[in-house]
Amino acid sequence: MIEKGDLELDPDRKDALLIELVTAGSDARSVKHMLKKITSALVDSEHVEEIYPSDDKIQDRLREDLGG
């Protein structure tokens, strides 16, 4: 998403963001639930400077990136 210009973050905070996203998705009950939890964590994260797409678009991109 960063390469596509959908998301801006400080490169020094990338590892912290990844840990936050993995933690958010780790206790999901299903793939759909995981996408919602990761999207919510991404939108609400203090590690993200700017995020441009809607929640639905974020979930679509995550689904594409995860091969679904």
N, C-alpha and C positions, 0 to 999 in steps of 0.2 A: 504494500500500500504506500510505503514511503517513496518507492521508485516511480509509482504512478502519480505522485503528487496529491494523494488523498489525505496524507497524514504528515504532520511536521512534529519532530521531536529532537531534543538535544541528543546527539550521538552518545554522549557519556551516560545517558539515562536508559539506553536501549536494553541493557541486561536487566535492569530493575523492572522495566515494563514487561519484558518476556516472562520473568518470574511471576509478576502479578497476573498476567494472562493465563499462564499454565495453572496457577493456583485457582483462579476463578473457574476454569473449565474442568478441573480435576474431579470435582464431586458431582458433576452433571449426571442426570438420570437417563439422558438420551442425547443423540446428536443435536436435535433441535434445541434442547435445553442448554447444551454446551454452547451453541452458537449465540443464544440469547445472553448467557452469562459472560462470555468473552466480549461480546459487543458492549454490554453494559460496563464492564470493567474498562474497556478501551475508551469509551466515551467519558467516563467519570475519572479516569486516571490523572493524577497530578504529573505524571511523566510525559504526557502528551501536550504539546504546545497548541496545536491546531488540528482539527479533524473536520473535513469538509462534507463527505457523503452523509446521507440519512442513515438511520439505524438499519433499515431494510437493505440499502445498498452495501453497508458494511457486512451484513450477514451473507449477502450474495457473493461478495468478494472472498470472504472467509471460506464459504462453501466451495468456490472455484479453486482457491489455493489449497484446500484440503482434499481436493479430488472428488468432490461430490457434486 
